[in-house]
Amino acid sequence: MMTDSRVLHLDGVHNFRDYGGYAVSGGGKVRRGLLWRSGQHVNASAADLGAIDALALAHVIDLRGNAERAGAPCLRGPTFCAEVHYYDGETAYLAPHLEASGGLLDADAAGRALERIYRDLARREPVLWGLRRYFDVLARGDGASLVHCMAGKDRTGMAVALLHHALGVHPDDAMADFMLTNSAGNIEARIAAGTKAVRDRYGEISDETVRVLMGVDESYLAAMREAVEVEFGSIDGFMESVLGVDADRREALRLHLVEG
């Protein structure tokens, strides 16, 4: 997989990458240059903002809640003109990696806490609102889009994995994209930023535990998928009955986002 070619290397915005390019069932592949994901942009440099503006984004789907956005407002470049979509309320009590931090003793507990949160994400109505808007926006075919949350790995990771499923990306490729959080861009800078956020809220937590909180594991996405399948029968059933991604919506997504 072309890991480096899909990563946009920025100074203060982490985990910024193109999640297109994967083969889909029935032939073709997801278009490159249309689908972007990242963490929040509060620490973006002027050069970062210029690089983001150059993507000519038509839509930004911000999966953070009001408190997160107010505490870390995204900076915008001089030519930024995307429509920004967000839930007017709280999409999580905290970003999942911060929510998982409370009361932790060690790295193993951090991993188990994140698995529990992933199992619960599909039951959180504000998160579901963001997912519905995300699929609605992508089905319009207006141009390039960016989806992000705080760290660009949990809520964003769920959204991207569901889109890959809807487009027919093989589960192994979808998982590989999810796992790129652990290697994309300046990992140490991303972890350092996360360490500050965790310790500012909860005090001294070990470096090992913070690294777990700021990373992803295959078990997290697997936990989300399993919880959805148990409650709704299948990923497809969940996407149609809860997110409104029916056969017509899938066809629209493929029309705009798949080539070849």
Secondary structure, 3 states (H helix, E strand, C coil): CCHHHHECCCCCCCCCEECCCCEECCCCEECCCCEEEECCCCCCCHHHHHHHHCCCEEEEEECCCHHHHHHCCCCCCCCCCCEEEECCCCCCCCCHHHHCCCCCCCHHHHHHHHHHHHHHHCCCHHHHHHHHHHHHHHHHCCCEEEEECCCCCCHHHHHHHHHHHHHCECHHHHHHHHHHHHCCCCHHHHHHHHHHHHHHHHCCCCHHHHHHHCCCCHHHHHHHHHHHHHHHCCHHHHHHHCCCCCHHHHHHHHHHHEEC
